[in-house]
Structure formats: structure tokens, C-alpha cells
Amino acid sequence: MPIRTLDGKIALITGGASGIGRASASLFAREGASVFIVDLNEEAGKSTAHEIVRTGVRAIFESADVTNSKDCQRVVDRAMREFGRIDVLFNNAGIIRRASILELTEDDWDRVIAVNVKSIFLLSRLVVPIMAKAGGGSIVNMASGWGLAGGARAAAYCASKGAVVLLTKAMAVDHGRQNIRVNCLCPGDTDTNMLRHEARQLGEEEAGFLRESARRPLGRVGKPEEIAKAALYLASDAASFVTGAALVVDGGGLAGST
């Protein structure tokens, strides 16, 4: 029987109802983890959990707003009641607003920063003491290629993802002595509903937008399952000496950047 890389682990995944989060929840479950899925989309979240449960793996869904401290506390409290520990925290929830600072509303700015950055702070400060008491754990934060290089009409998103990269490094420094590894993923354009939603935000035709997104050395956009595999690596003991890293998974999109 093949060795499963997360056998017996408990993984909490935010934004787990769709896209990269859903692919990661399914992959983590196949690799032996019990998964606790958090998302605002109750229908899709329950569907994801149900599909995993049908494979014989335990999965629980909780609807929550991860920008709200009380919701985050409720999520962690339930995860501890149900599973007794949290070995992996994948802070995957995220949104994008395609706009320059002149086009952004204050509400849009606040919401992007809250979902993409504040949620990591709120959940991590609850989970780190749990991991420390248990002897360690792995936190994976969702950044972006646009956390390392700027992009057009994406001011709030780039700012938020740049913050995630440096927050990740700071957390890695603070909590390494507790055997807690903290890393982030920096994906390129990935075939999700969010990518298609970007085209609508920009008023562009979807097919043309996707063709433009595929202009990178590998000649295509990523698949959610490919980003999930990178998240699995960072979550697992295969990355036991990796912390503070920003792992680029973008088909070469940043390879020629200066």
C-alpha cells in the first residue's frame, strides 16, 4: 500500500468550496488527511465535503466569514471539538478586484485586504498556540505571482498578496522554534471561476482574456490540481526543512521578469 503523505493529519482549509481550495481539500483527503473546509458558499462547501466523505475520509464543512474574528473562533473551536488538533492550516481564501487606485472604492480596498490578509492573521493567531502545544505544524498561505511583481489594474490585490509574502516570512521567523513551518504559494493564472470573473470585471471577452493569460513559457494557465500539489508539498513532511518560502507555481510567468 503506497504511503500517503498526510496520513492521520488534520487539515483546515479556507476557501475550500471551489477552485484551488476544493482541489486541495480533495487531494489532502486522498493523501490521508481529515479535512475541515471553511467557506462562505454553503452549497458548494457542503458538496465538497460530501464528495470527500463518500471516499471514506472524514470531512466537515463550516460556513464562516474568515474576516470576522468571532467566526474564526467558532471555526477553530469546532475543529478542535471534532478532531482534537489542527496539523495543517491552509489559508487559501481570497478575492480580487481588478482596478487601479483611481478606480477602487474604499469598500473594495478594505474587503480585498480583509479577505486576503486579515483572515490569515485572525486564523493563524488562533491555530499557532494549538500547533505549538502539539509540537509543531504547517501553515500554508495563499499569495500570488502578483505578490512578487506588480500587475495592471490590480492595486489592492497586489498590495494584499505582497503583504502575504512578508507576513509569511515574519511568521516563519517568529514560530520556527515551535516547529511550525510557515510558507506561501505564489501561483500564476489558474483555471478557476475567479480567473473568469476577472475578465468580467475588466469588461473583456472571456476567451480572449484566457488566451492572454496563457502567454507564459508553458503556454497555458494552471490547473487547480497543480496548485493543490504544491500546497500538499508545503503541508507535508516532504518540506520538513522549508519555512519562510514563497513557492512560485506559474508556468514560468515570472521567469523573464526583471
N, C-alpha and C positions, 0 to 999 in steps of 0.2 A: 504494500500500500504506500503510495507516494506521501512524503512528508508535506504537511500543509503549514505554510509559513506563519499563520496566525492562530494555530491550533490552541483552543482554550482561552483565547483573548476576548476581551470585551471592548468593542469599538463604538464610540459615539460620533455620529456623522451629521453635521448640519447641512441644510440644503440638500438633503438626501432623497428628495422625492423625484428628482428629474436630472437629466444631463449627467455631468461628471459625478455628482453625489450619488445618484441612483446606480450608475455603473460601478462606483466604488463600493457601495453597500453590498451589491451582488457579488463582486469579486472578493471582498473581505470575508463574506459568508462562505463562499466556496473554498476559501483558504483557512476555514476553521473557526472564524470569529463569530460570536454572537453580536448582533448589531442593534444599536439604539438609534433610530432615524428621527431627525428633527426637521420640520419644515412648516411653513405657513399653509401650504397646499395640502389640505387634509385628504382629499380624494386620492391624489397621486401618491401621497405618503403611505396611506393605508394599502394601496395597491402594491407598492414596492415591498412593504413588509410582508404582505400576504404571499407574494411570489417567493420570497425567501423562505418563509415558514413552510411552504409546500415542498421545499427541498429537504426538509428535516432539520433545518437550522433555526435557532430561536432568533426572532426579530420583533422589535417593538417600535411602534410609531407614536410620537408625541407632537401635537401641533403647538407651535410656540413662535413668538416673535423674539429672535435672538438679540435684538437691540434693547430689549426690556429686561432689567435686572431681575425682576420678580419671576418672569417667565424662565429665565436661565436657571434661577434657583430651583424652580419647580422641575425642570428637566433633569438637573443633576440629582435632586432628591429622589425622583422616580427611578433614575438609572441605578442609583445605589440600593434602593429598595428591591428592585427586580434582579440585579446582578451582583451587588455587593462590592463592586470595584469598577474602575474605568482604566483600561490599559492603553487605549489609543483614543486621542481626540483629534478628529479631522474637522477643522474649522473651514468648511467649504462654502458656506452661504455667501452669496454675492450678487450684486446688481450692477448695471451700467447705465449711465445717461450720456449719450453722445452729444456733447455740446461744449463750446468754448466758455471761458469765464463770463463773456459778454452775453451768452445765450442762456446760461444756467440760472435757474431760480435759486433763492436761498434754501427753499424747502428741498429741492433736488440735491443740492450740495450736502445738506445735513443728512439726508436719507442715505446717500451713497457712502459717506464717511461712517455713518452709524452701522449699516449692514456689513460693510467690507472691513472695518477696523474695530469699531467699538465692540462688536459681537465677539471678536477674538479676545479682547480684554475681559469682557464680562464672564465668558465661559472658562477661560484659562485660569482666572484667579480663583474660581471655584474648584477646578479639577486638579490644579497643581498640588494643593495640600493632600488630596486623595492619593495621587500618584506618589508623592514623596513618602507618605506613610506606608505605602505598599512596596517601596523600594525602587520605584522608577516607573517610567512610561515613555510614550512617544506622542508628541504633538505635531501635527502637520497643518500648516496654514496655507490657505489658497491665495497666492499672489498672482502675478501675471508677467508676461514679457513686457507689458507696459508699466510694470513696477521698476524696470531696469532701463527703459528707454521711453521717451515721450511719444505720443501719438496725436494725430489731428482730431480736434473736436471731441476730446475725452478728458478734459481737465480734471474733473472731480475723480474720475476713475483712476487716472494715472497717479494723482496725488494719494489716493487711498491705497493703491497697490504698492507704491513706493514706501508708504508708511508700514505696510505689512512686512516688506522685506527687512526693514530696520528693526521693527518690533520683534520679528523672529530672531534676529541676531542678538538683540538685547536680552530676550528671554533665554536664549541658549546660554549666554554668559551667566545670567543670574541663577539658573537652575541645573546646570551641568553637574554640580556637586551632589545634587539629589538624584543623580542618574536619570534625569528627564531630558530626553533629546528633543530639540525644537527645530524644525526645518520648514521650508516653504517650497511650494511648487510655482513655477512661472511658465504656464502654458502659453502657446500661441493660439490663434483662432481654431476653435474646436466646433465640430458639427453638433450644435445644441440649439434649442429654441432661443436661447439668449442671443446667439450669433445672428439668427434670422431677425430677431427683434431689433438688433442694431440697424439692419437695413431699413426697417420701417421708421425708426427714429430719425434716420438721415434722409428719409424720403427717396431712397434708392430702390431700384428693381432688385429683387432678391437674388435671382440667378447671376446677375452681373456682379453684385456685391460678393457673392460666394466665389466667383471666378477670381476676383481681385484678391480676396483673402487667401486664395491658394497660391499666390505668387511668392513662393519661397523655394529653397533648394529641393525639397522633396516633392514639390509641385502639387500639393493638396493640403486641405485643412486636416486637423487631427480628429480622431475618433474619441468619444468619451472613455471607451475601454482602454485606450492607450494612455490617457492621463491617469486613469484609475490604477494602471500597473505601476506607474511612477509613485503614486500615493502609497500603494502597497509596499513598495521597496522602502520608502522612508519610514513607514509604520512598523516594519518588521525588523527582526534581529539581523537581517542581511545588511542593514545600515547601522549596525551597533556602534561604529566609530564615526558616525556622521551626525553632526549637530551644527546649527547656525548656517546651514547651506541654503542657497536659493537655486533649486534644480530647474534648469530651463528645459522644457519639453515642447518644442515649437517647430519641428521640421526644418530647422535651420534658419528660421526667420530673422533671428538676431545675429546670425553668424557674420554677416557682412557689415554690421553696424559699427560706426566709429565711436 
